[in-house]
Amino acid sequence: MRRLLLVHHTPSPALHAMFTAVVEGATDPELEGVTLVRRAALAATASDVLEADGYLLGTPANIGYMSGALKHFFDTIYYPCLDSTRDRPFGFYVHGNEGTEGAERAIASIAKALGWEQVAAPVVAMGKPDLAACKELGGVVAATVMS
């Protein structure tokens, strides 16, 4: 069984809706052989990352940057996972009330430094999120992990 790790910081109703849609897409019954493991960003560990075959990340954009919780996750797992998780697929979603570019750039940059392969365009929302796009994001990353 392949493992897909969803690391998220979900403090708002909009992010909760995005999280729920991503989970729905990643756990579609047609995607057999993939287990979705969900971890809050402040609880996710290097062991979680090392045991996973791919990653989904979710965060608010706070003052134009990813949440401190997701940054803490990256700080915690970076060196322990640096050489062991290269070429693993990932995707991410971001919700903000103002600019999200800094959060998008930071996540992509750190994931690239880890050697992760972005397999789906990020879902970025300001205001009401596109839940169909979130569901598709979950499904695409899960299907990539499955293959």
C-alpha positions in Angstrom: 0.0 0.0 0.0 1.4 3.4 -1.0 1.1 6.3 1.4 0.2 9.9 0.7 0.9 12.4 3.5 -1.3 15.5 3.7 0.4 18.1 5.9 -1.9 21.1 6.6 -2.5 24.2 8.7 -6.3 24.7 8.7 -7.3 27.6 10.9 -10.2 29.1 8.8 -13.5 27.9 7.3 -12.2 28.4 3.8 -9.1 26.3 4.5 -11.3 23.6 6.1 -13.4 23.5 2.9 -10.3 23.2 0.8 -8.8 20.5 3.1 -12.1 18.5 2.9 -12.2 18.7 -0.9 -8.5 17.6 -1.2 -9.2 14.7 1.1 -12.3 13.8 -1.0 -10.2 13.7 -4.1 -7.3 11.8 -2.6 -9.6 9.1 -1.2 -11.7 8.6 -4.3 -12.7 4.9 -4.3 -11.2 4.5 -7.8 -7.8 5.2 -6.4 -6.9 1.8 -5.0 -3.7 1.1 -3.2 -3.2 4.5 -1.7 -3.6 5.4 2.0 -4.0 9.0 2.9 -2.3 10.0 6.2 -3.4 13.4 7.5 -1.2 15.5 9.9 -1.5 18.9 11.2 1.7 20.9 10.3 2.7 21.3 13.9 2.4 17.5 14.5 4.0 16.1 11.3 7.4 14.5 11.8 10.3 13.5 9.7 9.2 9.9 10.2 5.8 10.8 8.6 7.7 12.2 5.6 10.1 9.3 5.3 7.2 6.8 5.4 5.2 8.5 2.7 5.5 8.1 -1.1 4.1 11.6 -1.9 2.9 14.8 -0.3 0.0 17.3 -0.2 0.5 20.5 1.6 -2.1 23.1 2.7 -1.6 26.5 4.3 -3.0 30.0 4.6 -1.0 32.9 3.2 -0.2 35.0 6.3 1.1 38.4 5.4 2.1 37.0 2.0 4.0 34.0 3.4 3.1 30.4 4.3 1.9 29.9 7.9 4.4 29.6 10.6 3.1 26.1 11.2 4.0 24.9 7.7 7.4 26.7 7.9 8.0 24.9 11.2 7.2 21.6 9.5 9.7 22.3 6.7 12.3 23.4 9.3 11.8 20.1 11.3 12.0 17.7 8.3 14.4 19.4 6.0 17.7 17.8 6.9 16.5 14.4 8.1 14.6 14.0 4.8 16.9 15.8 2.4 18.6 12.8 0.7 15.8 10.2 1.3 12.8 11.8 -0.3 14.1 13.1 -3.7 11.8 12.7 -6.7 8.7 12.1 -4.7 5.5 13.8 -6.0 3.8 16.7 -4.3 1.1 19.3 -4.7 -0.2 22.2 -2.5 -3.0 24.6 -1.9 -3.0 28.1 -0.4 -5.7 30.4 0.8 -5.1 34.1 1.5 -7.0 37.3 1.8 -4.2 39.3 0.2 -1.2 38.3 -1.8 -0.3 34.6 -1.9 2.8 34.8 -4.2 5.3 34.7 -1.3 3.7 31.6 0.1 3.6 29.9 -3.3 7.2 30.8 -4.0 8.5 29.6 -0.6 6.7 26.3 -0.8 7.9 25.6 -4.3 11.4 26.7 -3.4 11.7 24.5 -0.3 10.1 21.5 -2.1 12.5 21.9 -5.0 15.5 22.0 -2.6 14.2 18.7 -1.1 14.1 17.3 -4.6 10.3 16.8 -4.6 8.5 16.8 -8.0 5.5 19.1 -8.3 2.9 17.0 -10.2 -0.1 19.4 -10.2 -0.6 23.1 -10.4 -1.1 24.6 -7.0 -4.7 25.6 -6.0 -4.6 29.2 -4.9 -7.6 31.0 -3.6 -8.4 34.5 -2.4 -11.9 34.6 -1.1 -14.1 31.7 -2.0 -12.0 28.6 -2.9 -12.5 26.5 -6.0 -13.4 23.2 -4.3 -13.5 21.2 -7.6 -9.9 22.2 -8.2 -9.0 21.1 -4.7 -10.7 17.8 -5.2 -8.8 17.4 -8.5 -5.5 18.3 -6.8 -6.0 15.5 -4.2 -6.9 13.0 -6.9 -4.0 13.9 -9.2 -1.4 13.6 -6.5 -2.9 10.4 -5.2 -3.0 8.9 -8.7 0.6 9.8 -9.2 1.6 8.1 -5.9 -0.5 5.1 -7.0 1.4 4.6 -10.3 
